[in-house]
Amino acid sequence: MSAHDAATEAAAAGDKRRWIALAIVMTAAFMDLVDATIVNIAIPSIEKDLGASFGAIQWITAGYALAFAAGLITGGRLGDIYGRKRLFLLGTAGFTLASALCGFAANQEMLVGSRLLQGAAAAMMVPQVLSIIHVTFPAHERGKVFGMFGAIIGLGAVSGPLLGALLTQWNIAGLEWRPIFLINLPVGVAAILLGRKFITESKAPKALKLDMVGVLLVTAALLMLVYPLTRGRELDWPLWGHLMMAGSLLVFGALVAYEKYKTKKDGSPLVELSLFKVKSFAAGIAVQLTFGVVLGIFFLVWTLYMQIGLGWTPLKAGLTGVPFSISVSVAAGMSVQKLVPRFGRKVLQAGALTMIAGLLLYLFEAGRYGTGIHPWQMIPPLVVMGLGMGLIVAPLTDAVLSEVPKEHAGSASGLINTTGQMGNALGLGLVSVVFFGTIDDTKLAQAPSEVGAAFTDAFQNSLGWAAGVLALIFLVMFALPAKPKQHLEGGGDGADEAVTVEKEPVLAH
């Protein structure tokens, strides 16, 4: 341990305020996760109140994921350069302001723009959380702290949809869906005021540089891919949309070429390309991306199916999802503590097969019971799906990182989270194809009574697609290491400080 590290450890051990700092950053992480999961359940209410198009609905969710994905690595790097406390407070302030703008949005355009701003602010706030924990607590306390952090993340995943359902159903002061965003205001203000007093500032020991060209290229490539997907159906799939999607591949190619140049020039690229030479990492990133696509598709179409197709209230839909959330949490805890140390990669593959089984069971039940399906009939497929997802989300990060050189662990973990968000945004964009692509708007306009049947068919089609993608994920998982090595915390410079990775479910955004 260096003298600098020893001094930091000693200071952290003696600082009683560290537990208050922990509560503050955990609250901010909880707020971000709840806000992401809370939105899906309120989508039908937003659509009805603002008269939002289905394209706008996709952007309300995908826009957040896109902005979050594009800014995650940069947000972490900015914290290393200018100070993690400073960036955390700036990100929290931006997130709180954007939440207010979302809550008071007068139309769909304002809400989409505010969600983009919210995602960008979250990309500044969230990466600082683990770095602050890492420099605030001595090594012997970090295991307990990260365990608490994982529990908070799990609680957020479970409570987000239910909280969203209650706030929407209660229609507080006639505000309908708006309290799901406005609830962030007092929490955000408290986090800023207390954070200024109790969080200790820290930076990377060695100077790092920003790769703004890399940020612009990755953002442009993602926009060129996702925008035509979300707008294509409404505009009858114009030629420019196909050209944009094809052009995104060229921009991704330009990004790779520039990152190679940037690595040679000053050694601080946005994306550490050498990581992709590690087979398990490259395969893991592919799994993370495609798994994000599955979750992006499922959670949006599930909400639309229950609330618009079946006509359920937000509360009924939210309560229906509780068994799913609980089974995810249970399986996630078991997989990391008991199953992965013994069975390794097979646990993740079992998770993929279990999720496929759950999706196919759900597909069968949706067809068998039609619009007369009850919440209790959905419990078996949702529990099976939840168990499968829990077996994947918790151990996946460790499996991806297990063969990555220690000095690149920080860069790799940032890339994992970013890739998950990219997949999520892409999945939300693909909803136009796999869900809305099967719905004939003209027929529904003439026969509104057919909405339930049309949405049920579209939901079944989406489940089939999701099961197919998971089958592909199962095959790619063979490239993961059979038994992941255990990673220790620690590392090199500030960019690589937090080797323990945030186990935030991809569904978070």
LUMTITOR-129626 format. One line per field, with one value per residue (C-alpha): residue in one letter; x, y, z. Coordinates in pm, whole numbers, plus 50000, padded with zeros to 5 digits. Each point is the difference from the previous one (the first is absolute). Example, Ala and Ser with C-alpha at 12.3 -4.5 7.8 and 13.67 -1.06 7.14 Angstrom:
REM LUMTITOR-129626
vopa (A | S)
xx (51230 | 50137)
yy (49550 | 50344)
zz (50780 | 49934)
//
This chain:
REM LUMTITOR-129626
vopa (M | S | A | H | D | A | A | T | E | A | A | A | A | G | D | K | R | R | W | I | A | L | A | I | V | M | T | A | A | F | M | D | L | V | D | A | T | I | V | N | I | A | I | P | S | I | E | K | D | L | G | A | S | F | G | A | I | Q | W | I | T | A | G | Y | A | L | A | F | A | A | G | L | I | T | G | G | R | L | G | D | I | Y | G | R | K | R | L | F | L | L | G | T | A | G | F | T | L | A | S | A | L | C | G | F | A | A | N | Q | E | M | L | V | G | S | R | L | L | Q | G | A | A | A | A | M | M | V | P | Q | V | L | S | I | I | H | V | T | F | P | A | H | E | R | G | K | V | F | G | M | F | G | A | I | I | G | L | G | A | V | S | G | P | L | L | G | A | L | L | T | Q | W | N | I | A | G | L | E | W | R | P | I | F | L | I | N | L | P | V | G | V | A | A | I | L | L | G | R | K | F | I | T | E | S | K | A | P | K | A | L | K | L | D | M | V | G | V | L | L | V | T | A | A | L | L | M | L | V | Y | P | L | T | R | G | R | E | L | D | W | P | L | W | G | H | L | M | M | A | G | S | L | L | V | F | G | A | L | V | A | Y | E | K | Y | K | T | K | K | D | G | S | P | L | V | E | L | S | L | F | K | V | K | S | F | A | A | G | I | A | V | Q | L | T | F | G | V | V | L | G | I | F | F | L | V | W | T | L | Y | M | Q | I | G | L | G | W | T | P | L | K | A | G | L | T | G | V | P | F | S | I | S | V | S | V | A | A | G | M | S | V | Q | K | L | V | P | R | F | G | R | K | V | L | Q | A | G | A | L | T | M | I | A | G | L | L | L | Y | L | F | E | A | G | R | Y | G | T | G | I | H | P | W | Q | M | I | P | P | L | V | V | M | G | L | G | M | G | L | I | V | A | P | L | T | D | A | V | L | S | E | V | P | K | E | H | A | G | S | A | S | G | L | I | N | T | T | G | Q | M | G | N | A | L | G | L | G | L | V | S | V | V | F | F | G | T | I | D | D | T | K | L | A | Q | A | P | S | E | V | G | A | A | F | T | D | A | F | Q | N | S | L | G | W | A | A | G | V | L | A | L | I | F | L | V | M | F | A | L | P | A | K | P | K | Q | H | L | E | G | G | G | D | G | A | D | E | A | V | T | V | E | K | E | P | V | L | A | H)
xx (50000 | 50135 | 50037 | 49712 | 49774 | 50105 | 49917 | 49663 | 49924 | 50092 | 49790 | 49703 | 50016 | 50002 | 49729 | 49663 | 49825 | 50066 | 49675 | 49800 | 50186 | 49909 | 49632 | 50007 | 50157 | 49783 | 49689 | 50105 | 50061 | 49663 | 49832 | 50154 | 49899 | 49646 | 49954 | 50098 | 49772 | 49717 | 49944 | 49893 | 49695 | 49883 | 50047 | 49632 | 49894 | 50255 | 49882 | 49639 | 50068 | 50240 | 49856 | 50350 | 50068 | 50144 | 50328 | 50011 | 49926 | 50302 | 50215 | 49884 | 50167 | 50267 | 50113 | 50095 | 50189 | 50176 | 50118 | 50102 | 50197 | 50175 | 50112 | 50087 | 50370 | 50052 | 49824 | 50238 | 50302 | 49881 | 49975 | 50356 | 50125 | 49794 | 49897 | 49740 | 49817 | 49971 | 49867 | 49764 | 49848 | 49980 | 49840 | 49751 | 49909 | 49951 | 49794 | 49778 | 49948 | 49923 | 49752 | 49819 | 49990 | 49861 | 49736 | 49885 | 50030 | 49728 | 50026 | 50171 | 50294 | 50084 | 49977 | 50231 | 50254 | 49985 | 50054 | 50311 | 50130 | 49916 | 50197 | 50301 | 49991 | 49974 | 50310 | 50189 | 49853 | 49993 | 50368 | 50117 | 49805 | 50235 | 50311 | 49890 | 49927 | 50339 | 50202 | 49780 | 50021 | 50308 | 50049 | 49878 | 49661 | 49934 | 49858 | 49726 | 49937 | 49968 | 49764 | 49780 | 50022 | 49883 | 49702 | 49904 | 50020 | 49776 | 49753 | 49991 | 49926 | 49712 | 49850 | 50031 | 49707 | 49781 | 50075 | 49930 | 49669 | 49892 | 50098 | 49822 | 49691 | 49963 | 49992 | 50135 | 49855 | 49871 | 50360 | 49953 | 50347 | 50202 | 50081 | 50223 | 50248 | 49917 | 50076 | 50367 | 50007 | 50016 | 50230 | 50236 | 50013 | 50077 | 50276 | 50162 | 49990 | 50122 | 50250 | 50175 | 50057 | 50074 | 50160 | 50380 | 50148 | 50234 | 50167 | 50214 | 50367 | 50122 | 49868 | 49763 | 49860 | 49652 | 49925 | 49726 | 50032 | 49934 | 49693 | 49862 | 50059 | 49833 | 49705 | 49956 | 50019 | 49737 | 49765 | 50034 | 49902 | 49723 | 49823 | 49890 | 49883 | 49769 | 49871 | 50001 | 49659 | 49816 | 50169 | 49948 | 50369 | 50149 | 50322 | 50193 | 49934 | 50159 | 50295 | 50047 | 50002 | 50253 | 50206 | 50013 | 50221 | 50245 | 50006 | 50065 | 50290 | 50131 | 49979 | 50218 | 50256 | 50011 | 50033 | 50304 | 50151 | 49913 | 50163 | 50328 | 49981 | 49949 | 49882 | 49660 | 49734 | 49631 | 49993 | 50297 | 50004 | 50266 | 49732 | 49826 | 50303 | 49891 | 49753 | 49789 | 49967 | 49898 | 49744 | 49876 | 49947 | 49801 | 49788 | 49949 | 49896 | 49752 | 49863 | 49936 | 49806 | 49781 | 49920 | 49942 | 49741 | 49831 | 49937 | 49843 | 49776 | 49898 | 49870 | 49819 | 49844 | 49869 | 49876 | 49888 | 49937 | 49834 | 49877 | 50151 | 50065 | 50362 | 49966 | 49873 | 50286 | 50254 | 49888 | 50008 | 50373 | 50086 | 50055 | 50237 | 50208 | 50018 | 50110 | 50273 | 50134 | 49989 | 50174 | 50260 | 50099 | 50020 | 50195 | 50287 | 50030 | 49938 | 49963 | 50271 | 50292 | 49898 | 49861 | 50152 | 49881 | 49727 | 49802 | 49976 | 49905 | 49737 | 49869 | 49964 | 49815 | 49777 | 49909 | 49918 | 49773 | 49825 | 49953 | 49857 | 49766 | 49883 | 49951 | 49787 | 49788 | 49942 | 49868 | 49795 | 49821 | 49995 | 49867 | 49836 | 50335 | 50031 | 50307 | 50025 | 50026 | 50305 | 50185 | 50155 | 50163 | 50110 | 50161 | 50181 | 50118 | 50109 | 50203 | 50172 | 50078 | 50139 | 50237 | 50138 | 50010 | 50190 | 50291 | 50035 | 50227 | 50246 | 50007 | 50074 | 50273 | 50162 | 50280 | 50042 | 50342 | 49970 | 50120 | 49708 | 49728 | 49855 | 49980 | 49849 | 49731 | 49901 | 49973 | 49780 | 49748 | 50006 | 49942 | 49702 | 49842 | 50073 | 49824 | 49708 | 49962 | 50025 | 49736 | 49764 | 50054 | 49924 | 49658 | 49885 | 50083 | 49914 | 49692 | 49849 | 50102 | 49728 | 49724 | 49783 | 49908 | 49735 | 49813 | 50016 | 49862 | 49701 | 49955 | 50127 | 49863 | 50281 | 50276 | 50030 | 50037 | 50245 | 50220 | 49992 | 50121 | 50272 | 50107 | 50029 | 50207 | 50235 | 50041 | 50095 | 50268 | 50135 | 50022 | 50191 | 50254 | 50047 | 50074 | 50278 | 50126 | 50012 | 50237 | 50224 | 50035 | 50217 | 50281 | 49984 | 50251 | 49878 | 50077 | 50036 | 50298 | 49935 | 50092 | 50143 | 49927 | 50271 | 50181 | 50209 | 49903 | 49674 | 49835 | 50060 | 49943 | 49669 | 50050 | 49680 | 49736 | 49660 | 49758 | 49727 | 49747 | 49982 | 49629 | 50089 | 49991)
yy (50000 | 50346 | 50281 | 50179 | 49695 | 49944 | 50360 | 49970 | 49676 | 50156 | 50310 | 49792 | 49776 | 50299 | 50204 | 49933 | 50209 | 49731 | 49821 | 50318 | 50039 | 49638 | 50065 | 50305 | 49827 | 49690 | 50218 | 50163 | 49658 | 49881 | 50313 | 49939 | 49633 | 50060 | 50283 | 49773 | 49713 | 50227 | 50149 | 49682 | 49949 | 50360 | 49990 | 49939 | 50286 | 50231 | 49889 | 50081 | 50332 | 50151 | 49827 | 49862 | 49791 | 49650 | 50137 | 50264 | 49730 | 49804 | 50314 | 50074 | 49672 | 49952 | 50365 | 49961 | 49676 | 50154 | 50312 | 49789 | 49754 | 50273 | 50186 | 49723 | 49954 | 50375 | 50066 | 49765 | 50159 | 50353 | 49896 | 49868 | 50329 | 50270 | 49825 | 49733 | 50206 | 50294 | 49787 | 49813 | 50327 | 50142 | 49680 | 49989 | 50368 | 49933 | 49688 | 50192 | 50288 | 49759 | 49816 | 50331 | 50066 | 49648 | 50053 | 50330 | 49895 | 50169 | 49769 | 49685 | 50191 | 50167 | 49668 | 49824 | 50287 | 49998 | 49625 | 50038 | 50263 | 49770 | 49713 | 50225 | 50123 | 49641 | 49917 | 50261 | 49896 | 49617 | 49922 | 50202 | 49784 | 49701 | 50216 | 50205 | 49681 | 49859 | 50301 | 50064 | 49653 | 49796 | 49663 | 49789 | 50177 | 50000 | 49647 | 50089 | 50336 | 49849 | 49738 | 50281 | 50172 | 49686 | 49975 | 50362 | 49929 | 49696 | 50202 | 50266 | 49743 | 49857 | 50327 | 50213 | 49853 | 49976 | 50359 | 50115 | 49812 | 50153 | 50356 | 49974 | 49830 | 50248 | 50293 | 50235 | 50352 | 49901 | 49976 | 49642 | 49865 | 50313 | 49908 | 49714 | 50272 | 50269 | 49758 | 50038 | 50371 | 49982 | 49694 | 50173 | 50327 | 49810 | 49800 | 50320 | 50184 | 49702 | 49891 | 50338 | 49956 | 49630 | 49865 | 50022 | 50120 | 49768 | 49990 | 49759 | 49999 | 50056 | 50243 | 49860 | 50149 | 50009 | 49840 | 50234 | 49881 | 49643 | 50121 | 50182 | 49699 | 49748 | 50235 | 50062 | 49627 | 49914 | 50278 | 49898 | 49645 | 50059 | 50310 | 49841 | 49690 | 50200 | 50235 | 49760 | 49841 | 50333 | 50136 | 49678 | 49904 | 50273 | 49953 | 50246 | 49778 | 49696 | 50216 | 50133 | 49650 | 49883 | 50317 | 49925 | 49698 | 50230 | 50236 | 49705 | 49907 | 50358 | 49977 | 49687 | 50163 | 50319 | 49810 | 49817 | 50335 | 50148 | 49707 | 50057 | 50378 | 50041 | 49665 | 50131 | 49876 | 49992 | 49626 | 49777 | 49789 | 49760 | 49860 | 49839 | 49778 | 49817 | 49741 | 49981 | 50380 | 50031 | 49721 | 50152 | 50339 | 49827 | 49828 | 50328 | 50183 | 49735 | 49944 | 50376 | 49970 | 49723 | 50201 | 50321 | 49823 | 49803 | 50265 | 50255 | 49755 | 49834 | 50333 | 50082 | 49653 | 50012 | 50359 | 50075 | 49649 | 49855 | 50334 | 49946 | 50286 | 50100 | 49852 | 49666 | 49987 | 50104 | 49737 | 49734 | 50068 | 49947 | 49619 | 50062 | 50254 | 49778 | 49695 | 50208 | 50108 | 49647 | 49840 | 50280 | 49942 | 49622 | 50015 | 50211 | 49843 | 49630 | 49903 | 50183 | 49894 | 49638 | 49994 | 50311 | 50082 | 49735 | 50221 | 50279 | 49754 | 49844 | 50355 | 50055 | 49669 | 50071 | 50344 | 49843 | 49749 | 50284 | 50202 | 49702 | 49918 | 50363 | 49989 | 49685 | 50145 | 50333 | 49805 | 49754 | 50247 | 50303 | 50325 | 49805 | 49913 | 50068 | 50120 | 49670 | 49815 | 50211 | 49906 | 49669 | 50144 | 50317 | 49802 | 49772 | 50304 | 50180 | 49702 | 49980 | 50371 | 49989 | 49719 | 50227 | 50359 | 49945 | 49778 | 50135 | 50292 | 49783 | 49749 | 50276 | 50155 | 49677 | 49992 | 50378 | 50138 | 50174 | 50337 | 50012 | 49888 | 50351 | 50060 | 49655 | 50044 | 50337 | 49837 | 49721 | 50244 | 50214 | 49698 | 49890 | 50344 | 50001 | 49663 | 50134 | 50302 | 49776 | 49762 | 50290 | 50115 | 49651 | 50009 | 50180 | 49687 | 49707 | 50149 | 50294 | 49845 | 49735 | 50251 | 50145 | 50354 | 50038 | 49689 | 50107 | 50344 | 49830 | 49737 | 50123 | 49681 | 49809 | 50184 | 49723 | 49722 | 50204 | 50085 | 49638 | 49882 | 50267 | 49899 | 49636 | 50099 | 50201 | 49708 | 49774 | 50247 | 50034 | 49618 | 49979 | 50262 | 49816 | 49678 | 50190 | 50131 | 49639 | 49905 | 50305 | 49917 | 49699 | 50254 | 50113 | 49842 | 49672 | 50120 | 50381 | 50105 | 50208 | 50365 | 50199 | 50365 | 50246 | 50096 | 50260 | 50354 | 50171 | 49876 | 49645 | 50043 | 49825 | 49648 | 49890 | 50080 | 50146 | 49709 | 50222 | 49799 | 50096 | 50053 | 50302 | 50226)
zz (50000 | 49909 | 50253 | 49828 | 50035 | 50361 | 50087 | 49829 | 50188 | 50333 | 49932 | 49888 | 50306 | 50235 | 49831 | 50166 | 49732 | 49740 | 50091 | 49932 | 49668 | 49920 | 50073 | 49768 | 49699 | 50050 | 50009 | 49672 | 49839 | 50131 | 49858 | 49658 | 49991 | 50126 | 49752 | 49713 | 50100 | 50114 | 49654 | 49817 | 50220 | 49939 | 49620 | 49913 | 50231 | 49832 | 49656 | 50089 | 50177 | 49745 | 49695 | 49944 | 49691 | 50035 | 49858 | 50276 | 50260 | 49879 | 50023 | 50355 | 50099 | 49730 | 50014 | 50366 | 49933 | 49698 | 50184 | 50300 | 49783 | 49799 | 50313 | 50248 | 49921 | 49956 | 50332 | 50178 | 49832 | 50087 | 50364 | 49993 | 49851 | 50173 | 50321 | 50074 | 50261 | 49761 | 49715 | 50232 | 50122 | 49646 | 49871 | 50289 | 49943 | 49628 | 50072 | 50245 | 49755 | 49715 | 50226 | 50060 | 49624 | 49942 | 50270 | 49851 | 49633 | 49794 | 49699 | 49874 | 49847 | 50332 | 50184 | 49752 | 50019 | 50382 | 50009 | 49781 | 50245 | 50292 | 49843 | 49937 | 50363 | 50128 | 49793 | 50205 | 50334 | 49996 | 49912 | 50300 | 50248 | 50002 | 49975 | 50303 | 50196 | 49900 | 50120 | 50307 | 50157 | 50098 | 49827 | 50295 | 50002 | 49626 | 49981 | 50249 | 49829 | 49651 | 50143 | 50135 | 49664 | 49820 | 50237 | 49925 | 49626 | 50043 | 50208 | 49727 | 49732 | 50205 | 50129 | 49682 | 49802 | 50313 | 50103 | 49643 | 50002 | 50333 | 49908 | 49664 | 50146 | 50287 | 49754 | 50269 | 49964 | 49657 | 49873 | 49868 | 49893 | 50090 | 50365 | 49874 | 49900 | 50259 | 50286 | 49908 | 50088 | 50384 | 49982 | 49756 | 50195 | 50324 | 49827 | 49869 | 50336 | 50205 | 49732 | 50010 | 50373 | 50042 | 49680 | 49978 | 49669 | 49808 | 49658 | 49798 | 50112 | 49642 | 49743 | 49739 | 49680 | 49856 | 49665 | 49876 | 49638 | 50119 | 50196 | 49693 | 49773 | 50232 | 50061 | 49626 | 49921 | 50264 | 49887 | 49635 | 50096 | 50255 | 49860 | 49669 | 50190 | 50226 | 49728 | 49703 | 50045 | 50040 | 49686 | 49800 | 50010 | 49774 | 49802 | 50218 | 50303 | 49835 | 49887 | 50355 | 50148 | 49739 | 50061 | 50374 | 49921 | 49819 | 50301 | 50234 | 49765 | 50019 | 50382 | 50003 | 49768 | 50208 | 50330 | 49857 | 49907 | 50342 | 50179 | 49812 | 50045 | 50375 | 50143 | 50118 | 49755 | 50088 | 49923 | 50087 | 49682 | 50131 | 50234 | 49703 | 49943 | 50317 | 49866 | 50316 | 50014 | 49635 | 50044 | 50325 | 49835 | 49724 | 50267 | 50189 | 49682 | 49882 | 50351 | 50019 | 49672 | 50147 | 50313 | 49803 | 49786 | 50278 | 50265 | 49766 | 49811 | 50328 | 50134 | 49674 | 49992 | 50357 | 50013 | 49644 | 49865 | 50311 | 50138 | 50347 | 50241 | 50075 | 50351 | 49871 | 49747 | 50264 | 50250 | 49726 | 49961 | 50370 | 49976 | 49708 | 50195 | 50309 | 49800 | 49829 | 50342 | 50145 | 49702 | 49982 | 50364 | 49961 | 49673 | 50134 | 50345 | 49933 | 49635 | 49802 | 50226 | 49938 | 49644 | 49836 | 49648 | 50009 | 50240 | 49743 | 49727 | 50226 | 50055 | 49624 | 49954 | 50301 | 49862 | 49662 | 50176 | 50185 | 49681 | 49811 | 50289 | 50005 | 49621 | 50037 | 50283 | 49821 | 49700 | 50204 | 50229 | 49764 | 50148 | 50285 | 50162 | 50376 | 50195 | 50190 | 49669 | 49915 | 50319 | 49877 | 49682 | 50183 | 50285 | 49752 | 49801 | 50317 | 50121 | 49661 | 49997 | 50354 | 49900 | 49724 | 50128 | 50324 | 49885 | 49644 | 50089 | 50191 | 49714 | 49747 | 50217 | 50119 | 49739 | 49954 | 50111 | 50336 | 49867 | 49755 | 50243 | 50040 | 49625 | 49949 | 50267 | 49852 | 49658 | 50139 | 50146 | 49684 | 49776 | 50211 | 49961 | 49625 | 49968 | 50202 | 49769 | 49694 | 50140 | 50069 | 49641 | 49869 | 50168 | 49682 | 49803 | 50227 | 50173 | 49812 | 49668 | 50043 | 50087 | 49724 | 50113 | 49729 | 50114 | 50366 | 49912 | 49835 | 50273 | 50343 | 50159 | 49827 | 50192 | 50261 | 49744 | 49787 | 50300 | 50119 | 49658 | 49997 | 50352 | 49895 | 49698 | 50223 | 50242 | 49709 | 49889 | 50355 | 50036 | 49670 | 50111 | 50331 | 49808 | 49824 | 50336 | 50131 | 49716 | 50042 | 50372 | 49905 | 49943 | 50363 | 50242 | 50150 | 50353 | 50052 | 50206 | 50309 | 49957 | 50284 | 50055 | 49925 | 49688 | 49836 | 49928 | 50080 | 49683 | 50113 | 50373 | 50045 | 49878 | 50167 | 49744 | 50057 | 49976 | 49861 | 49802 | 49637 | 50039 | 50211 | 49700)
//
